[in-house]
Amino acid sequence: MSENLASLGYRMPAEWERQASTWLAWPHNKNDWPGKFQNIPNVFAKIISALSKVQKVDLLIQSNKKKKIIKKILLKENSKIENVSFHLIKTNRVWTRDSAPIFLINDKIKKKIIPNFYFNAWAKYKDYQYDNCIKKKISEIKNFEILDIQVKIKNKIKNIVLEGGAIDANGKGTLIVTEECLLSKIQQRNPGVSKKSLEKILSESLNIKNFIWLNKGIIGDDTHGHVDDITRFYEEDKIFTAIEDNKYDANFNSLKHNLKILEKSVNHNGKNNKITEIPMPKPLIIEKTRVPASYLNFYIANNIVLLPIFEDKNDDKAFTILEKNFKGRKIIPINCKELIWGFGAIHCMTQQEPFI
C-alpha cells in the first residue's frame, strides 16, 4: 500500500551512528507529573545541557513568550546555547521518541526522509492532536520528504500506528519488538493488522530483514510493552537486556522469558547475538503507583550515553556495565527519580536525527 522505501535504498540507522541532532520538547503538561512538575524543567535542562556540548539540539516549545524563560533555565545548567534551536511546535506531551519522526537515511544518494507513522497516544489518551502533527511540522521546517505509511484493510485505507519506543534497530536490518505492544488487543495500535502483515509493512518502510519478537515489557509501563525499557542493541550483534534478580517481583518471569528468546536470537547474518544482562532497580513506587524505572531507557548520542539513575543500589552496577561496553563514549548519569513519575525517562523524551 505504502511506497516500498527499502527497495529505494532507505534504512533505519542505529542510534549509535553519527547524529545531526536530538529532538526534544520542553515540558509543559503538569498533568503528566501530578504534584511533582516543579523540578521537571531542571531535569530536562540537565539532559539538554549534556547533549548541547556534543551536538545540536532541536527543541520544540509551546510559545515564543516562553523562550526567554527556557533559555535562562538552560544557561543555569551550563548548556551550550548556540547549539540549541527553538521551534514553535505545539505538543500535548514531551515524549518525542514516540511522536517525533523516525528518520530514515539513504546512504547512496545522501538523503533523509520521514516515514509518517500515525501517533495516537499509545491507544490510551484522547489528547494527541498536536503530537500527531509533529512529524509533518518537522518535515516542513527541515524540508524533508514525508510519506504516509498505510495499509488496506477490508477496502479501507488505514494509517499504521508506530512509536519509536516500540522498536529497537541495529542499523543492519534487525529489529527488536514486543508482542505485548505491537500485537496485543489491549491498547491496540493496529486493529485488523496481523503479525505477518505488520512484519511486511516494517520490512518495506524501515528496511528490516530480521525480527526478534520478545514477549512482554515491564510493570508500570503505560505504553503497554515498549521495548526501550527492557532490551536495546548497543552494537549490531550485541544486546543489553534487563533482568530481575528477585524471583518474587512481578517482572521476574517476563524478563527471564525475554532473556531466553534473546539467547536463541540471531542477527541479520544468522549469527547469535551477544547478550549482556543489566539488573533492574528495586521497584520504585510513587503515590502508591509502580513506575517503569529501568536503566535500559538510556540514550546514545555523539560521544556520550545518558543513563537514567534512580538513587538505587544498582545505579553503580548499571553505570559500570555501560562504561565497559560503550567504548569511547562517556557515560553521564542523570537522576530520573522524579522524571519517571511521567512514566518515561531519557530515551522516551529524545529522538535522534541521523547525520548524512
C-alpha atoms as a printed R data frame, in Angstrom:
    type eleno elety resid chain resno       x       y      z
1   ATOM     1    CA   MET     A     1   0.000   0.000  0.000
2   ATOM     2    CA   SER     A     2   2.714   2.469  1.039
3   ATOM     3    CA   GLU     A     3   5.762   3.003 -1.105
4   ATOM     4    CA   ASN     A     4   8.461   0.380 -0.556
5   ATOM     5    CA   LEU     A     5  11.165   2.598  0.956
6   ATOM     6    CA   ALA     A     6  13.566  -0.320  1.481
7   ATOM     7    CA   SER     A     7  13.615  -1.016 -2.274
8   ATOM     8    CA   LEU     A     8  14.542   2.657 -2.800
9   ATOM     9    CA   GLY     A     9  17.600   2.200 -0.574
10  ATOM    10    CA   TYR     A    10  16.329   3.784  2.655
11  ATOM    11    CA   ARG     A    11  17.054   2.254  6.059
12  ATOM    12    CA   MET     A    12  16.574   2.973  9.729
13  ATOM    13    CA   PRO     A    13  20.036   3.689 11.185
14  ATOM    14    CA   ALA     A    14  21.165   2.524 14.613
15  ATOM    15    CA   GLU     A    15  21.137   5.067 17.430
16  ATOM    16    CA   TRP     A    16  24.932   4.935 17.812
17  ATOM    17    CA   GLU     A    17  25.519   6.079 14.221
18  ATOM    18    CA   ARG     A    18  26.581   9.704 13.833
19  ATOM    19    CA   GLN     A    19  23.767  12.138 14.664
20  ATOM    20    CA   ALA     A    20  22.943  15.563 13.243
21  ATOM    21    CA   SER     A    21  20.849  16.492 16.283
22  ATOM    22    CA   THR     A    22  18.500  15.357 19.040
23  ATOM    23    CA   TRP     A    23  14.831  16.410 19.031
24  ATOM    24    CA   LEU     A    24  13.162  17.149 22.378
25  ATOM    25    CA   ALA     A    25  10.059  19.028 23.561
26  ATOM    26    CA   TRP     A    26  10.103  21.362 26.553
27  ATOM    27    CA   PRO     A    27   7.834  20.115 29.396
28  ATOM    28    CA   HIS     A    28   4.576  21.989 29.989
29  ATOM    29    CA   ASN     A    29   1.860  19.407 30.712
30  ATOM    30    CA   LYS     A    30   1.599  19.392 34.515
31  ATOM    31    CA   ASN     A    31  -0.883  16.502 34.391
32  ATOM    32    CA   ASP     A    32   1.954  14.198 33.356
33  ATOM    33    CA   TRP     A    33   3.750  14.754 36.694
34  ATOM    34    CA   PRO     A    34   0.914  15.432 39.153
35  ATOM    35    CA   GLY     A    35   2.293  17.186 42.233
36  ATOM    36    CA   LYS     A    36   5.914  16.871 41.033
37  ATOM    37    CA   PHE     A    37   6.164  19.092 37.945
38  ATOM    38    CA   GLN     A    38   8.181  21.800 39.672
39  ATOM    39    CA   ASN     A    39  11.612  20.163 39.176
40  ATOM    40    CA   ILE     A    40  10.946  18.545 35.779
41  ATOM    41    CA   PRO     A    41  12.210  21.518 33.678
42  ATOM    42    CA   ASN     A    42  15.527  21.306 35.587
43  ATOM    43    CA   VAL     A    43  15.897  17.600 34.724
44  ATOM    44    CA   PHE     A    44  15.235  18.415 31.060
45  ATOM    45    CA   ALA     A    45  17.804  21.221 31.275
46  ATOM    46    CA   LYS     A    46  20.467  18.812 32.613
47  ATOM    47    CA   ILE     A    47  19.794  16.440 29.700
48  ATOM    48    CA   ILE     A    48  19.792  19.246 27.105
49  ATOM    49    CA   SER     A    49  22.982  20.700 28.609
50  ATOM    50    CA   ALA     A    50  24.851  17.383 28.243
51  ATOM    51    CA   LEU     A    51  23.616  16.962 24.656
52  ATOM    52    CA   SER     A    52  24.350  20.557 23.622
53  ATOM    53    CA   LYS     A    53  28.031  20.068 24.434
54  ATOM    54    CA   VAL     A    54  28.400  17.252 21.880
55  ATOM    55    CA   GLN     A    55  25.825  18.016 19.166
56  ATOM    56    CA   LYS     A    56  22.931  20.166 18.001
57  ATOM    57    CA   VAL     A    57  19.654  20.101 19.912
58  ATOM    58    CA   ASP     A    58  16.285  20.870 18.308
59  ATOM    59    CA   LEU     A    59  13.796  21.922 20.976
60  ATOM    60    CA   LEU     A    60  10.034  22.169 20.497
61  ATOM    61    CA   ILE     A    61   8.383  24.939 22.526
62  ATOM    62    CA   GLN     A    62   4.750  25.963 23.072
63  ATOM    63    CA   SER     A    63   5.151  29.700 22.543
64  ATOM    64    CA   ASN     A    64   7.831  32.258 21.757
65  ATOM    65    CA   LYS     A    65   6.946  34.019 25.028
66  ATOM    66    CA   LYS     A    66   8.420  31.074 26.936
67  ATOM    67    CA   LYS     A    67  11.718  31.129 25.029
68  ATOM    68    CA   LYS     A    68  13.382  33.650 27.360
69  ATOM    69    CA   ILE     A    69  12.484  31.651 30.499
70  ATOM    70    CA   ILE     A    70  13.609  28.364 28.921
71  ATOM    71    CA   LYS     A    71  16.934  29.900 27.826
72  ATOM    72    CA   LYS     A    72  17.505  31.109 31.378
73  ATOM    73    CA   ILE     A    73  16.947  27.596 32.805
74  ATOM    74    CA   LEU     A    74  19.235  26.090 30.142
75  ATOM    75    CA   LEU     A    75  22.007  28.603 30.806
76  ATOM    76    CA   LYS     A    76  21.767  27.929 34.536
77  ATOM    77    CA   GLU     A    77  22.674  24.302 33.701
78  ATOM    78    CA   ASN     A    78  25.605  25.475 31.513
79  ATOM    79    CA   SER     A    79  24.011  24.483 28.211
80  ATOM    80    CA   LYS     A    80  25.894  25.421 25.065
81  ATOM    81    CA   ILE     A    81  23.002  27.630 23.969
82  ATOM    82    CA   GLU     A    82  24.346  28.287 20.450
83  ATOM    83    CA   ASN     A    83  23.769  24.566 19.742
84  ATOM    84    CA   VAL     A    84  20.076  24.755 20.747
85  ATOM    85    CA   SER     A    85  17.499  25.644 18.072
86  ATOM    86    CA   PHE     A    86  13.991  26.558 19.239
87  ATOM    87    CA   HIS     A    87  10.957  25.579 17.150
88  ATOM    88    CA   LEU     A    88   7.444  26.779 17.808
89  ATOM    89    CA   ILE     A    89   5.604  23.448 17.515
90  ATOM    90    CA   LYS     A    90   2.809  22.777 19.975
91  ATOM    91    CA   THR     A    91   2.834  19.415 21.738
92  ATOM    92    CA   ASN     A    92   0.461  17.530 24.035
93  ATOM    93    CA   ARG     A    93   3.307  15.737 25.804
94  ATOM    94    CA   VAL     A    94   7.090  15.604 25.697
95  ATOM    95    CA   TRP     A    95   7.701  12.035 24.574
96  ATOM    96    CA   THR     A    96   9.355  12.776 21.215
97  ATOM    97    CA   ARG     A    97  10.723   9.236 20.941
98  ATOM    98    CA   ASP     A    98   7.150   8.320 20.011
99  ATOM    99    CA   SER     A    99   5.721  11.477 18.456
100 ATOM   100    CA   ALA     A   100   8.715  12.882 16.544
101 ATOM   101    CA   PRO     A   101   9.981  11.272 13.313
102 ATOM   102    CA   ILE     A   102  11.880   8.012 12.975
103 ATOM   103    CA   PHE     A   103  14.282   9.404 10.365
104 ATOM   104    CA   LEU     A   104  15.421   7.152  7.514
105 ATOM   105    CA   ILE     A   105  18.586   7.624  5.500
106 ATOM   106    CA   ASN     A   106  19.718   6.666  2.020
107 ATOM   107    CA   ASP     A   107  23.498   6.255  2.169
108 ATOM   108    CA   LYS     A   108  23.953   6.275 -1.624
109 ATOM   109    CA   ILE     A   109  22.091   9.461 -2.502
110 ATOM   110    CA   LYS     A   110  22.769  11.118  0.882
111 ATOM   111    CA   LYS     A   111  19.127  11.832  1.600
112 ATOM   112    CA   LYS     A   112  16.918  11.774  4.704
113 ATOM   113    CA   ILE     A   113  13.173  11.125  4.674
114 ATOM   114    CA   ILE     A   114  10.403  10.763  7.258
115 ATOM   115    CA   PRO     A   115   8.005   7.805  7.313
116 ATOM   116    CA   ASN     A   116   4.768   9.306  8.615
117 ATOM   117    CA   PHE     A   117   3.596   6.706 11.121
118 ATOM   118    CA   TYR     A   118   0.403   7.767 12.865
119 ATOM   119    CA   PHE     A   119   0.599   8.644 16.563
120 ATOM   120    CA   ASN     A   120  -2.471   8.018 18.733
121 ATOM   121    CA   ALA     A   121  -1.022   8.453 22.254
122 ATOM   122    CA   TRP     A   122  -0.331   4.738 22.762
123 ATOM   123    CA   ALA     A   123  -4.041   3.982 22.132
124 ATOM   124    CA   LYS     A   124  -4.561   5.246 25.678
125 ATOM   125    CA   TYR     A   125  -5.085   9.024 25.876
126 ATOM   126    CA   LYS     A   126  -7.533  11.185 23.951
127 ATOM   127    CA   ASP     A   127  -5.373  14.299 23.600
128 ATOM   128    CA   TYR     A   128  -2.781  13.745 20.873
129 ATOM   129    CA   GLN     A   129  -3.815  16.107 18.069
130 ATOM   130    CA   TYR     A   130  -0.719  18.314 18.422
131 ATOM   131    CA   ASP     A   131   1.625  15.343 18.889
132 ATOM   132    CA   ASN     A   132   0.373  13.637 15.741
133 ATOM   133    CA   CYS     A   133   1.297  16.753 13.706
134 ATOM   134    CA   ILE     A   134   4.921  16.948 14.920
135 ATOM   135    CA   LYS     A   135   6.350  14.797 12.092
136 ATOM   136    CA   LYS     A   136   4.680  16.930  9.425
137 ATOM   137    CA   LYS     A   137   5.829  20.193 11.020
138 ATOM   138    CA   ILE     A   138   9.422  18.956 11.315
139 ATOM   139    CA   SER     A   139   9.344  17.842  7.674
140 ATOM   140    CA   GLU     A   140   8.295  21.390  6.709
141 ATOM   141    CA   ILE     A   141  10.987  23.053  8.853
142 ATOM   142    CA   LYS     A   142  13.722  20.754  7.541
143 ATOM   143    CA   ASN     A   143  12.307  20.412  4.039
144 ATOM   144    CA   PHE     A   144  12.363  16.599  4.269
145 ATOM   145    CA   GLU     A   145  10.028  14.441  2.213
146 ATOM   146    CA   ILE     A   146   7.358  12.781  4.373
147 ATOM   147    CA   LEU     A   147   5.453   9.654  3.330
148 ATOM   148    CA   ASP     A   148   2.332   8.185  4.938
149 ATOM   149    CA   ILE     A   149   2.677   4.544  5.999
150 ATOM   150    CA   GLN     A   150  -0.646   2.900  5.259
151 ATOM   151    CA   VAL     A   151  -2.316  -0.458  4.795
152 ATOM   152    CA   LYS     A   152  -5.530  -1.609  3.125
153 ATOM   153    CA   ILE     A   153  -7.943  -3.451  5.429
154 ATOM   154    CA   LYS     A   154 -11.324  -4.549  4.042
155 ATOM   155    CA   ASN     A   155 -11.145  -1.952  1.253
156 ATOM   156    CA   LYS     A   156 -10.312   0.803  3.715
157 ATOM   157    CA   ILE     A   157  -7.003   2.638  3.774
158 ATOM   158    CA   LYS     A   158  -5.641   2.857  7.328
159 ATOM   159    CA   ASN     A   159  -2.631   4.688  8.717
160 ATOM   160    CA   ILE     A   160  -0.156   2.451 10.524
161 ATOM   161    CA   VAL     A   161   0.488   3.407 14.151
162 ATOM   162    CA   LEU     A   162   4.063   3.001 15.386
163 ATOM   163    CA   GLU     A   163   6.057   4.637 18.179
164 ATOM   164    CA   GLY     A   164   9.842   4.927 18.268
165 ATOM   165    CA   GLY     A   165   9.932   3.415 21.772
166 ATOM   166    CA   ALA     A   166   8.234   0.246 20.487
167 ATOM   167    CA   ILE     A   167  11.211  -0.727 18.302
168 ATOM   168    CA   ASP     A   168  14.985  -1.000 18.592
169 ATOM   169    CA   ALA     A   169  17.129  -1.285 15.452
170 ATOM   170    CA   ASN     A   170  20.749  -2.303 14.826
171 ATOM   171    CA   GLY     A   171  21.015  -0.345 11.549
172 ATOM   172    CA   LYS     A   172  21.659  -3.543  9.582
173 ATOM   173    CA   GLY     A   173  18.079  -4.731  9.257
174 ATOM   174    CA   THR     A   174  17.312  -6.360 12.628
175 ATOM   175    CA   LEU     A   175  14.511  -5.021 14.818
176 ATOM   176    CA   ILE     A   176  13.623  -5.940 18.414
177 ATOM   177    CA   VAL     A   177   9.928  -5.561 19.303
178 ATOM   178    CA   THR     A   178   7.433  -6.953 21.826
179 ATOM   179    CA   GLU     A   179   4.230  -8.840 21.165
180 ATOM   180    CA   GLU     A   180   2.627  -7.092 24.151
181 ATOM   181    CA   CYS     A   181   2.977  -3.701 22.459
182 ATOM   182    CA   LEU     A   182   2.513  -4.457 18.766
183 ATOM   183    CA   LEU     A   183   0.073  -7.391 18.805
184 ATOM   184    CA   SER     A   184  -1.993  -7.117 21.988
185 ATOM   185    CA   LYS     A   185  -5.687  -6.250 21.935
186 ATOM   186    CA   ILE     A   186  -5.076  -4.026 24.973
187 ATOM   187    CA   GLN     A   187  -4.127  -0.509 23.811
188 ATOM   188    CA   GLN     A   188  -4.368  -1.966 20.317
189 ATOM   189    CA   ARG     A   189  -2.421   0.115 17.814
190 ATOM   190    CA   ASN     A   190  -3.389  -1.511 14.527
191 ATOM   191    CA   PRO     A   191  -6.656  -3.490 14.720
192 ATOM   192    CA   GLY     A   192  -7.017  -5.925 11.826
193 ATOM   193    CA   VAL     A   193  -3.279  -5.992 11.039
194 ATOM   194    CA   SER     A   194  -1.742  -9.456 11.571
195 ATOM   195    CA   LYS     A   195   1.806 -10.151 12.747
196 ATOM   196    CA   LYS     A   196   2.736 -11.198  9.189
197 ATOM   197    CA   SER     A   197   1.268  -8.003  7.677
198 ATOM   198    CA   LEU     A   198   2.990  -5.848 10.275
199 ATOM   199    CA   GLU     A   199   6.346  -7.502  9.565
200 ATOM   200    CA   LYS     A   200   5.834  -6.842  5.835
201 ATOM   201    CA   ILE     A   201   4.985  -3.166  6.466
202 ATOM   202    CA   LEU     A   202   8.006  -2.642  8.761
203 ATOM   203    CA   SER     A   203  10.283  -4.533  6.360
204 ATOM   204    CA   GLU     A   204   9.277  -2.254  3.489
205 ATOM   205    CA   SER     A   205   9.157   1.018  5.433
206 ATOM   206    CA   LEU     A   206  12.239   0.629  7.698
207 ATOM   207    CA   ASN     A   207  14.284  -1.888  5.647
208 ATOM   208    CA   ILE     A   208  14.006  -4.712  8.198
209 ATOM   209    CA   LYS     A   209  15.005  -8.259  7.257
210 ATOM   210    CA   ASN     A   210  15.078  -9.872 10.662
211 ATOM   211    CA   PHE     A   211  12.704  -9.598 13.653
212 ATOM   212    CA   ILE     A   212  13.323 -10.525 17.279
213 ATOM   213    CA   TRP     A   213   9.905 -10.790 18.955
214 ATOM   214    CA   LEU     A   214  10.076 -10.540 22.736
215 ATOM   215    CA   ASN     A   215   7.100 -11.311 24.916
216 ATOM   216    CA   LYS     A   216   6.338  -8.504 27.374
217 ATOM   217    CA   GLY     A   217   7.589  -5.206 28.735
218 ATOM   218    CA   ILE     A   218   7.715  -4.169 32.398
219 ATOM   219    CA   ILE     A   219   5.083  -3.438 35.030
220 ATOM   220    CA   GLY     A   220   4.114   0.231 35.270
221 ATOM   221    CA   ASP     A   221   4.808   0.984 31.609
222 ATOM   222    CA   ASP     A   222   1.692   2.800 30.409
223 ATOM   223    CA   THR     A   223   2.636   2.234 26.749
224 ATOM   224    CA   HIS     A   224   1.873  -1.474 27.297
225 ATOM   225    CA   GLY     A   225   5.185  -3.058 26.435
226 ATOM   226    CA   HIS     A   226   7.671  -0.637 24.872
227 ATOM   227    CA   VAL     A   227  10.952  -2.368 24.131
228 ATOM   228    CA   ASP     A   228  13.136   0.630 25.067
229 ATOM   229    CA   ASP     A   229  12.506  -0.086 28.760
230 ATOM   230    CA   ILE     A   230  13.783  -3.654 28.572
231 ATOM   231    CA   THR     A   231  16.107  -4.533 25.677
232 ATOM   232    CA   ARG     A   232  18.469  -2.473 23.490
233 ATOM   233    CA   PHE     A   233  21.139  -3.035 20.856
234 ATOM   234    CA   TYR     A   234  24.488  -1.427 21.692
235 ATOM   235    CA   GLU     A   235  26.331  -2.856 18.680
236 ATOM   236    CA   GLU     A   236  24.951  -4.587 15.600
237 ATOM   237    CA   ASP     A   237  25.223  -8.048 17.225
238 ATOM   238    CA   LYS     A   238  25.317  -7.070 20.905
239 ATOM   239    CA   ILE     A   239  22.253  -6.559 23.074
240 ATOM   240    CA   PHE     A   240  21.643  -5.302 26.610
241 ATOM   241    CA   THR     A   241  18.612  -6.735 28.374
242 ATOM   242    CA   ALA     A   242  17.018  -6.042 31.755
243 ATOM   243    CA   ILE     A   243  16.981  -8.809 34.307
244 ATOM   244    CA   GLU     A   244  15.184  -9.034 37.653
245 ATOM   245    CA   ASP     A   245  17.046 -10.864 40.437
246 ATOM   246    CA   ASN     A   246  14.121 -11.047 42.860
247 ATOM   247    CA   LYS     A   247  12.033 -14.083 41.872
248 ATOM   248    CA   TYR     A   248   9.035 -12.672 43.774
249 ATOM   249    CA   ASP     A   249   8.992  -9.483 41.684
250 ATOM   250    CA   ALA     A   250   6.230  -9.044 39.089
251 ATOM   251    CA   ASN     A   251   8.842  -8.582 36.323
252 ATOM   252    CA   PHE     A   252  10.883 -11.698 37.146
253 ATOM   253    CA   ASN     A   253   9.217 -14.224 34.836
254 ATOM   254    CA   SER     A   254   8.644 -11.998 31.822
255 ATOM   255    CA   LEU     A   255  12.225 -10.662 31.804
256 ATOM   256    CA   LYS     A   256  13.568 -14.218 32.202
257 ATOM   257    CA   HIS     A   257  11.391 -15.327 29.281
258 ATOM   258    CA   ASN     A   258  12.727 -12.447 27.143
259 ATOM   259    CA   LEU     A   259  16.294 -13.430 28.029
260 ATOM   260    CA   LYS     A   260  15.672 -16.993 26.777
261 ATOM   261    CA   ILE     A   261  14.322 -15.632 23.468
262 ATOM   262    CA   LEU     A   262  17.360 -13.359 23.102
263 ATOM   263    CA   GLU     A   263  19.822 -16.174 23.834
264 ATOM   264    CA   LYS     A   264  18.406 -18.076 20.850
265 ATOM   265    CA   SER     A   265  18.135 -14.983 18.635
266 ATOM   266    CA   VAL     A   266  20.281 -14.357 15.557
267 ATOM   267    CA   ASN     A   267  21.326 -11.185 13.790
268 ATOM   268    CA   HIS     A   268  20.989 -10.275 10.094
269 ATOM   269    CA   ASN     A   269  23.898 -12.624  9.269
270 ATOM   270    CA   GLY     A   270  22.273 -15.576 11.017
271 ATOM   271    CA   LYS     A   271  24.835 -15.448 13.848
272 ATOM   272    CA   ASN     A   272  23.946 -15.491 17.528
273 ATOM   273    CA   ASN     A   273  23.786 -12.159 19.314
274 ATOM   274    CA   LYS     A   274  25.908 -11.483 22.401
275 ATOM   275    CA   ILE     A   275  23.597 -10.770 25.344
276 ATOM   276    CA   THR     A   276  24.660  -8.627 28.318
277 ATOM   277    CA   GLU     A   277  22.378  -8.512 31.358
278 ATOM   278    CA   ILE     A   278  21.634  -5.292 33.251
279 ATOM   279    CA   PRO     A   279  19.887  -5.539 36.647
280 ATOM   280    CA   MET     A   280  16.637  -3.722 37.328
281 ATOM   281    CA   PRO     A   281  16.487  -1.119 40.098
282 ATOM   282    CA   LYS     A   282  14.298  -2.121 43.034
283 ATOM   283    CA   PRO     A   283  10.590  -1.334 42.448
284 ATOM   284    CA   LEU     A   284  10.005   2.413 42.515
285 ATOM   285    CA   ILE     A   285   6.628   3.393 43.935
286 ATOM   286    CA   ILE     A   286   5.344   6.975 43.674
287 ATOM   287    CA   GLU     A   287   1.939   7.909 45.128
288 ATOM   288    CA   LYS     A   288   1.146   4.166 45.530
289 ATOM   289    CA   THR     A   289   1.856   3.611 41.814
290 ATOM   290    CA   ARG     A   290   4.673   1.479 40.450
291 ATOM   291    CA   VAL     A   291   6.553   3.419 37.760
292 ATOM   292    CA   PRO     A   292   8.642   1.876 34.925
293 ATOM   293    CA   ALA     A   293  12.109   2.625 36.311
294 ATOM   294    CA   SER     A   294  14.715   0.892 34.138
295 ATOM   295    CA   TYR     A   295  18.346   1.516 33.188
296 ATOM   296    CA   LEU     A   296  17.595   0.395 29.630
297 ATOM   297    CA   ASN     A   297  15.946   3.740 28.898
298 ATOM   298    CA   PHE     A   298  19.368   5.256 28.183
299 ATOM   299    CA   TYR     A   299  20.066   7.470 25.170
300 ATOM   300    CA   ILE     A   300  23.119   7.120 22.910
301 ATOM   301    CA   ALA     A   301  24.331  10.459 21.481
302 ATOM   302    CA   ASN     A   302  27.576  11.530 19.777
303 ATOM   303    CA   ASN     A   303  30.430  10.600 22.187
304 ATOM   304    CA   ILE     A   304  28.136  10.193 25.219
305 ATOM   305    CA   VAL     A   305  25.436   7.949 26.695
306 ATOM   306    CA   LEU     A   306  22.864   9.445 29.052
307 ATOM   307    CA   LEU     A   307  21.936   6.899 31.723
308 ATOM   308    CA   PRO     A   308  18.820   7.218 33.916
309 ATOM   309    CA   ILE     A   309  19.548   6.518 37.587
310 ATOM   310    CA   PHE     A   310  17.116   6.252 40.494
311 ATOM   311    CA   GLU     A   311  19.069   6.611 43.788
312 ATOM   312    CA   ASP     A   312  19.225   2.807 43.860
313 ATOM   313    CA   LYS     A   313  21.945   0.343 44.857
314 ATOM   314    CA   ASN     A   314  22.060  -0.931 41.248
315 ATOM   315    CA   ASP     A   315  22.795   2.528 39.779
316 ATOM   316    CA   ASP     A   316  26.547   1.911 40.028
317 ATOM   317    CA   LYS     A   317  26.259  -1.582 38.524
318 ATOM   318    CA   ALA     A   318  24.373  -0.246 35.515
319 ATOM   319    CA   PHE     A   319  26.922   2.553 35.108
320 ATOM   320    CA   THR     A   320  29.846   0.085 35.197
321 ATOM   321    CA   ILE     A   321  28.232  -2.247 32.636
322 ATOM   322    CA   LEU     A   322  27.576   0.623 30.218
323 ATOM   323    CA   GLU     A   323  31.052   2.084 30.729
324 ATOM   324    CA   LYS     A   324  32.637  -1.287 29.957
325 ATOM   325    CA   ASN     A   325  30.629  -1.822 26.783
326 ATOM   326    CA   PHE     A   326  30.356   1.664 25.276
327 ATOM   327    CA   LYS     A   327  33.978   2.129 24.285
328 ATOM   328    CA   GLY     A   328  34.887   5.741 23.507
329 ATOM   329    CA   ARG     A   329  31.651   7.173 24.912
330 ATOM   330    CA   LYS     A   330  31.359   8.959 28.238
331 ATOM   331    CA   ILE     A   331  28.511   7.674 30.432
332 ATOM   332    CA   ILE     A   332  26.596  10.556 32.029
333 ATOM   333    CA   PRO     A   333  24.188   9.541 34.819
334 ATOM   334    CA   ILE     A   334  21.018  11.633 35.158
335 ATOM   335    CA   ASN     A   335  18.807  11.339 38.237
336 ATOM   336    CA   CYS     A   336  15.372  10.355 36.879
337 ATOM   337    CA   LYS     A   337  13.643   9.557 40.165
338 ATOM   338    CA   GLU     A   338  11.135  12.378 39.586
339 ATOM   339    CA   LEU     A   339  11.096  12.319 35.788
340 ATOM   340    CA   ILE     A   340   9.898   8.694 35.802
341 ATOM   341    CA   TRP     A   341   6.679   9.817 37.536
342 ATOM   342    CA   GLY     A   342   5.649  10.823 33.985
343 ATOM   343    CA   PHE     A   343   6.106   7.106 33.042
344 ATOM   344    CA   GLY     A   344   9.070   7.857 30.783
345 ATOM   345    CA   ALA     A   345  12.797   8.542 31.107
346 ATOM   346    CA   ILE     A   346  15.649   9.765 28.885
347 ATOM   347    CA   HIS     A   347  15.117   7.591 25.803
348 ATOM   348    CA   CYS     A   348  11.378   8.350 25.794
349 ATOM   349    CA   MET     A   349  11.989  12.114 25.578
350 ATOM   350    CA   THR     A   350  14.715  12.111 22.916
351 ATOM   351    CA   GLN     A   351  14.665  11.309 19.202
352 ATOM   352    CA   GLN     A   352  17.852  11.278 17.173
353 ATOM   353    CA   GLU     A   353  18.152  12.776 13.721
354 ATOM   354    CA   PRO     A   354  20.908  10.914 11.891
355 ATOM   355    CA   PHE     A   355  23.722  12.679 10.066
356 ATOM   356    CA   ILE     A   356  24.018  12.102  6.315
